[in-house]
């Protein structure tokens, strides 16, 4: 199948690009075929974000977004930031001492507590009304590269058994060929990862850095619900060498979202981000908002947070990397939806300009780089380039102070760098004490299996495992004695286990049916032995209202 533009991923950047492409084509009365492929069962099924949303890029795309019914109904009305000192004590940070980038109220722009999944569902509707073709449930499995040029993608087969043989109802994958292909897969996209390597897009950049974000959605009693209340914090339960922070937002419909973002540059292999999140909710600052409520959804996703110093080159012959596939999140704001959308708008304008000029495709769109570097989104990333490295170098408190001072001085302090990879930061288990996490109480804290159930995750069991080991013996031979096999703990869905066989020997077991597509294993495995590839389309989580 041949089209003008293929977009991989129906997230905020991909859908924004699709909408802007068709807006331009329709305005110019020019015929154009734009196709979006999405591995989730529906648009929004795999989308997970906080989220407090800045509608700047949305207003550029649809100035009448409010009249169109965009799901932005809960303005942020009150900001609170806390440092948790231990399991009981905390200190609220005065508003004047909170970095400006983390202010969510005041200023010249109203911000909203939203469901990123519902925003994408709405963007998908707008795209289809404009003439975009969206194919949910189809996973892009590979890139078509010919003569050092991207010519499209290959959709994975449907109906292949675990033995690699076709089953009844087998449907072979198809080639989607395009003049230009935009990759908008989100953090650690498996095709984006290949493209970065294939075209050396990260040459001269710092290694990319990631976090894992865990999130829950709660129904809470009416008397403790305050729509638009925005809380952020750091400190306990994370130690001084483990960086991250939490969020708790009062959304609409008597719901509260709560989550933890933990840097994947942590050193201690005994750490479990999932269990840190669970015990965090018992702190009085958070507990008061959740007690008496009911948890209704759970999910986890890696986020690309390295910022400008780690941002790869986004152009190559025949296509572009956009959104979190490249790493456009502004971690100083703990926001990435608006910058991802802006990258999609700039991509669409660059592609349309080329096609309208008679371009037959396959070129490197250098005009994109010029437009991107002239955008407000790039200015945001440039202003916050040292934010992550400062926290990694000096810790959460002192790093935060460095960033506060840097913002006051107009970003005049030296640009800091962090050149240690996230997986390379892990140290041997023998250097740390094993962590015995408290048992979940079933009221505020829960186990992994119960949580995965709430993510509505499902994969056809009789299909090839999409979590591929370069060396199947390595987890037991190397990772177990050195790192106590950390995959058992860094995975937030119980995918990886070390079990004993009948003879009492340890065996590495992969429960791929549990996978919520967070990509943490692909990032954090110390030997880089695990490669995440797309499973059969339609598999994975089905997040409601996340």
Secondary structure as UniProt FT lines:
FT   STRAND          2..8
FT   HELIX           12..27
FT   TURN            28..29
FT   STRAND          34..38
FT   TURN            43..46
FT   STRAND          52..54
FT   HELIX           56..61
FT   TURN            63..69
FT   STRAND          78..84
FT   STRAND          90..92
FT   HELIX           95..97
FT   HELIX           100..102
FT   TURN            107..108
FT   STRAND          111..113
FT   HELIX           116..130
FT   STRAND          133..136
FT   STRAND          140..146
FT   TURN            147..148
FT   STRAND          149..155
FT   STRAND          158..160
FT   TURN            162..163
FT   STRAND          166..171
FT   STRAND          175..183
FT   TURN            187..188
FT   HELIX           190..198
FT   TURN            199..204
FT   STRAND          210..219
FT   HELIX           222..224
FT   TURN            227..228
FT   STRAND          229..235
FT   TURN            236..237
FT   TURN            240..241
FT   STRAND          244..250
FT   TURN            253..254
FT   STRAND          255..263
FT   TURN            264..265
FT   TURN            269..270
FT   HELIX           273..280
FT   TURN            281..282
FT   HELIX           284..290
FT   TURN            291..292
FT   STRAND          294..304
FT   HELIX           308..310
FT   STRAND          315..316
FT   TURN            317..318
FT   STRAND          319..321
FT   HELIX           323..325
FT   TURN            326..327
FT   TURN            331..334
FT   HELIX           337..356
FT   TURN            357..358
FT   HELIX           366..373
FT   HELIX           376..383
FT   TURN            384..386
FT   HELIX           387..394
FT   HELIX           396..408
FT   TURN            409..410
FT   HELIX           423..425
FT   HELIX           429..431
FT   HELIX           448..454
FT   TURN            455..456
FT   STRAND          467..469
FT   TURN            472..473
FT   HELIX           475..479
FT   HELIX           480..483
FT   HELIX           487..490
FT   TURN            492..493
FT   STRAND          496..500
FT   TURN            502..503
FT   STRAND          506..510
FT   HELIX           512..514
FT   HELIX           520..524
FT   TURN            526..527
FT   STRAND          530..532
FT   TURN            537..538
//
